[in-house]
Amino acid sequence: MHIYSPEQKIEHPLYSLKNLEVYLKRDDMIHPFISGNKWRKLKYNLERAKRENKSIIVTFGGAWSNHLLATACAGATYQYKTISFVRGEDISNPVLDMCKLFGMELRFISREEYKDKNLLFENLENKTECFFIDEGGASLEATYGCKELIDELTNKYDHIFCAAGTGTTVAGISQGIADSELKTQLHVVPVLKNGGFILDEIAKYNAPTDQITLHLDYHFGGYAKVKPELIDFIKNYIQATGVMIEPTYTGKAMYALHDLIQKDVFAVGSKILFVNTGGLTGLLGQLGKFD
Ligand SMILES: *Cc1c(COP(=O)(O)O)cnc(C)c1O
């Protein structure tokens, strides 16, 4: 399937003040539900499921997971039944309701049970028909899909910025940078506390880490946590650019980019690409924070 994810130059007073060119890779435009990096992460997993003649995709996630919704929609699109193990008590929210609308079967399980995903998979009734996809879509196949982002680029960039949860997406991007022999520096913004583990994740996929800079101070207290300055920043960014970002991933990474620009970390004339990984459906649970 052909995807649409243009590179868009963004006009912003800060960029002209500091003489920088900042582009967005609009992965958020790939698909409204199979959004951004989740599309890239599912691509080769679904191909493998097809090769292995599996008919059921089984995956895992929290109650607001962009990955669950992406899997639910991809399942409906490509004729797979989908089952997900959802961490925590039985609840309903707009994201889970949309998962169900796409036909996904939700199984709520305790945080304790959730820890052993392999056991949950092994105990499935019709295991031989099932294909396992880890939380967030994390897998070697997922890195192959993310690597393709680099092949699509029409400009050469000095720096690429990207948010990281599991680190799978940046592992793929890092591999792409190496394979294309680019000098680009990859700036990774973990959205969880103690995000140093991201480097181990990248190394686990045998992707290079020498052109990576980790920015560990932009988690704002932890996963899906926010602070007033983050909320204000996101509001201002959306109003200055017309591009929607959200507080869990892209908002934190964009805050990091702007903070580092303000601190004159980048040489005058630098060309920077920010990967807009999408995930806007998560906003449905966070709009109240913008009041
Ligand atoms: C899942 C997600 C990420 C994190 O991707 P990883 O491969 O887990 O690091 C980043 N941005 C958005 C919008 C996401 O939904």
The ligand as an SDF file (V2000), in Angstrom:
LIG
                    3D

 15 15  0  0  0  0  0  0  0  0999 V2000
    3.7770    4.4220   20.2380 C   0  0  0  0  0  0  0  0  0  0  0  0
    4.1830    5.8180   19.9540 C   0  0  0  0  0  0  0  0  0  0  0  0
    5.5290    6.2500   20.0420 C   0  0  0  0  0  0  0  0  0  0  0  0
    6.6240    5.3690   20.5960 C   0  0  0  0  0  0  0  0  0  0  0  0
    7.1150    4.4290   19.6780 O   0  0  0  0  0  0  0  0  0  0  0  0
    8.1490    3.3310   20.1720 P   0  0  0  0  0  0  0  0  0  0  0  0
    8.4690    2.5620   18.9410 O   0  0  0  0  0  0  0  0  0  0  0  0
    7.4360    2.4750   21.1790 O   0  0  0  0  0  0  0  0  0  0  0  0
    9.3150    3.9870   20.7760 O   0  0  0  0  0  0  0  0  0  0  0  0
    5.8180    7.5550   19.6910 C   0  0  0  0  0  0  0  0  0  0  0  0
    4.8460    8.4020   19.2830 N   0  0  0  0  0  0  0  0  0  0  0  0
    3.5610    8.0320   19.2030 C   0  0  0  0  0  0  0  0  0  0  0  0
    2.5470    9.0330   18.8080 C   0  0  0  0  0  0  0  0  0  0  0  0
    3.1800    6.7280   19.5320 C   0  0  0  0  0  0  0  0  0  0  0  0
    1.8840    6.3810   19.4620 O   0  0  0  0  0  0  0  0  0  0  0  0
  1  2  1  0
  2  3  1  0
  2 14  2  0
  3  4  1  0
  3 10  2  0
  4  5  1  0
  5  6  1  0
  6  7  2  0
  6  8  1  0
  6  9  1  0
 10 11  1  0
 11 12  2  0
 12 13  1  0
 12 14  1  0
 14 15  1  0
M  END
$$$$
